[in-house]
Amino acid sequence: MKIPQKPIRILLINIILLLLVLIIGEIVCRVAGIPYKVTWEPDQNAFGQFDPELGWSYIPNKSTMSKTGSISKPVHFDVNGIRVPHTDFQFDGSKPSILFIGGSITMGHGLTYEESFVGKFDAFEEAPYQVVNLAVQGYGSDQALLALKKYLPKFNTKVVVYTFFNHHLRRNGNYDRRQLTPSARFLGTKPLLAINSENKLYLAKKPSLYKNYDYSHSWLFDLYRMRIGSKLGTFPPLPEDLTKAIIQEMKKISNESDAHFLILDWKWTDDDEIRFLQDLDVDIIDTLDEAPSGWDEMVIQRGVHPTAEASDHAARLLIDFFNSKNLLE
């Protein structure tokens, strides 16, 4: 039976027209800067670099000023790009160490090293550890895990502290950070982890420079995903199972190195509660425990980053926990 040619031609014409509409839409999005129109640049770009493994990291041996609005604070990084107290600081890989992993709260965004809760913990004379702050601004649980895997063998690690903040949940399901903050200029995409059919973590996507990544994906599709997905409640994704698997992997590799693993669950209010954390067989310190009056207002410029006063409370919670678990011996 011979297929009529007219319906086939109509179908082909419709397909071509659809492709033309999509191509024109893509061009319009890129020319107009939709959904990504850069209006500001994160302060950490001044001392950060694209990292093909972690997405971004700090520039080795860099000392400069970190600007948060009108606030400027000095930051120093060692040969590996790890935040340190001062220029020329060097770690001793043989010393018993405590590794802190996480994002900007742990890094000490907007604070000097000494004002951060990591720096305040470091100042406790009773803490017998070399303190190593592996946190980087903007990291999720996934990047914190990868940083831990990278540096754990380089230190005589006795304790690992991961600071969890509820923003990490959406970061763990995100590959292109611009989708969460479309107006910012970032250094590159981040790694994206996933769980395979055997319930094991694997690297689903490697980080990419935007100049390379933008040739391989559609801004028009991103616009649709962000706008429609936000209305349907599917964007941004909040992958609880993936986040639990990441944290369990943190504990697993810490314990395999004979290191104690714990979570500092950073909450400003009860609304920050992430209930699935309680399902994990992990020691958890809750920052709301015995929080001082006005705790939820101890933030820098009405954001989410703790002040030096808030850091005092977190450091004290940590040292008290270490005492209760005999981790200071």
N, C-alpha and C positions, 0 to 999 in steps of 0.2 A: 504494500500500500504506500503510495507516494504521499509524503508529508507536505502540506501546503507551505509555500515559501513565504507568503505574506505574514502569517503569525510569527515566523522565525525572524523576519526582518524587524517587525514591531518590537519583539523581545530584545533583539540586539540594540536597537535604537534606544530603548528604555534603559538598558544597562549602561550604554555609553553616556546618556544624559545623567544618569545617577552618578557615574564616576566623575563627570565634569562638575556636578554640583558639589561632590565631596572634595575634589581638588580645589575648586574655587573657595569653598568653606575653609579648607586648610590654609590656603594662602591668606585669606582675610584674617584668620586667627593669628597667624605669625606676624603679619604686618601691623595689625592693631594691638598686638601684645595681649591676646586673649587665650587662655586665662592667666598667662604669666606676663605681667607688666612690672618690671623692676622699679621700685621706688626707694628701696633702702638696702644697705649691705650690712650683714651681721658683723659685729666688732671683731669676732674671732677670725674673720678672713685675713686680718692684718697679721696674724701670727699662725695661720693655718695653711695647710697644703692638701691637695688631692692625694688620697691614699688608695692604691689599687686593691688593697685588701680590706681596709676598714671604712672606706668612703672618704674620710678626711681625718687628719691628725695634726698635731702641732709641729711646727718647724723646729728641728733639732738646734740646740745651742742658741735659741732666740730669747732675747730679753727686750721687752717693750712695755708700753702702757696699754691696758685694756680699758676701753671706754664704754660705759653703760649710761647713755644719756649724758648728763652733766658730770657723771662720776668717772674718774680716771684712777686706775690702780695698777701697780706694777705686776707683771707676770714674767716668770723665768722658766725655761725649759732646758732639760739636760740633753745629752748626746742622742737619746732615743726619743726626744720630744715629750718627756714626762714632766709634769709641773713639779718644780722644786722650790725651796725657800729663797734661794739667792743664786746669783751667777757663779759658775764654776763648781756648783754642788755636784758631788759624785756619790753614787750608791755603791755599797759593798755587797756583792752577790752572795757572800757567805754568811752575812748576818741574818739572824731570825727576823723575818719580815711579815708585815701585814699589808695586804694589797687591797686598796679601795677601788671599786669599779662602779661605773655609772655615767651620768650625764653632767649637766651644768651645775646642779645642786652640789654634787660631790666635788666637781672641779673647783668650785668656789667662785662662780660667776659674780662679778661686781665686787669682789673682796680681795684683799691681799691674802697670801698663803696663810699667814698667821691668824687672820680673821675667819677663815673657813673652818668648818667643823673638823675637817681632816687635820688642818694645821693645829687646831686647839687640842685635838687628841694627841698629836705628835708632841705637844708641849708637856703632857703629863709625865712626870718623872717616873711614876710607878709602871708605866707601859714599857716593857722590855723589848720593844720591836722597832726595827727600822720601818718607817712609814712610807709607802709607795702609792702615790695618787695617780692611777691609770685613767681616771675619768676624763672625758672630752665633751665639750658643749654639744648638745644636739644628739648625743648617742641614745639609742634605745637599748633594750635588754640584749638584742642580737649583737650589736657592736660591742657592748660590754663583755659579752661572752667571747667574742673573737679576740678582743684585747687581752682577756684573761688567758686564753689559750696561747697567745703569742708570748706573753711575759712570765707566765707561771714558772716555766722551767729555768728562767734566768735568775730567780731569787730563791732563797731558803725560806719558802713561804710556810707560815704557821697558821695564819688566819686570812680569810677572804671575806670582805664586807661589800655586799652589793646594795646600793641605795636605789630602791624602787620608788618611782613616782608615777602617778596614773597616766601621765602623758606617754610613758613608755609603751603602753598597750597599743596606741594608735601608730606609734613609730614602728613597732614590730611588724605591722601589716603593710607598711609603706615602703616603696622603692624610690620614688621621686619626691624628695622633701618639698619641692615647690608645690605639690598638691595640697600640703598642709599649710604652707605659707606662700601663696602665689606671688606676693609682692617683693620677695627677698631674692637677692643674688647669692646663690650658694656655689660651692666649689665643685660639686659633682653629686651623682646619685649615691645611694648607700647600698650595702649588701642586703640581700633579701633571703632569709632562711625559710624553709618549709619543712613539712613532715611527710615522709614517704609512706608507702603502703605497709612497711614494717614498723611504722611508728618511730622512725629515727629521723633526726635532723639532717638536712643537707642544704647546700648552698644552691638556691634556685636561680639567683642572678648575681653577677659580680658588679661591683661599682663601675661607673663609667663617667668620664668627663662629659659635660653637657654638650660640648661642640660635637662629640661623637654620637651621643645618645639621641640628640634631637633629629638626626638624620634617619633614625630607625623607628620612630614612633610618631603618633598623631596628636597634635595639640587639640584638634577638633574632637577626637575621641576622649581626650582628657577632660575637655570642657563638658561633654555629655556625661561622663562618669561622675564628675564632681558635682554638677548641678542637679542632675536627676537622682544620682545616688544619695545625695544629702537629703532630698525630699523623701526618698523611699526608706531611709535609715540604713542604707548599705554602705555609705561612705561617710567618714573613713572607716575601713574595716577595723574591727577590734578583736584580734585573734587570741582568745583566751587559751585554747589548747596549745597553740604555738608558744605563747608566752610561758605557760607552765612547763613545756618541754625544754625551753631555753634555760629556765631557772633550775630545773632538775639536772640539766647538763652541767651548769655552773657548779652545783653541789657535787656531782659525780667526779668531775676532774679535780676539784679541790680535795675531796676525800682521798682520791687515788694518790695525791701528793702528800697525804697525811696532814692536810690543812683543814681547820675548822671553817665551815661556811655558815654565814648568817646574812639576813636581810635587814637593812634599816628601812622600814616602811615609812616614807616621808609623807605625812598627811597634815594638811593645814586645818581641815574640818572633817567632820564625819562624812561629808559628801564625797570625800576622796577615797572612801573605802572601796577596795577591790576584793571582793569576798573570796575569790578562788585561791588567794594566797593562803588562806587558812586550811585549805585542803592539802597543802604541800607539807611534807615531813622536813621542815626547815625551821631553824630558830629565827624568830622575827622580833625586832624591836620596833615598837610603835611610837612615833614622835608625839602622839597625843597623850601618852602616858605622863602624868604629872606635868603637863605642859604649863608654862607660866601664863599669868594673866595677859591677855592681849596677844596670844601666840599667833593667831591668824593674821595679825597686822604687822608681824615682824618680817616684812618683805621689802625688797628694794624697789622703789618707785612703783608701788602698787602692783607688782608683778607676782611671780611665784618663787623668786630666788630669795633665800634667807639672808637676813642681816647678820652681823657679827653676834648680836645678842641671841638670835635664834641658834646660831652655831654653838654657843655656850651650852644650851640645853641639849642639843644632839650629842655633843662630845661627852657630856656628863652621863647621858643615858648609855653610851657605849662603854665608858669606863666602869660604870656600875654593873653592866652586864658581864664584862670581862671578869670582874671580881666575883660575881655570883657563879661563874662557870670555871673558876680557877685557871683562867687563861692569862693571868699575869705572872705566873710562876715560871 
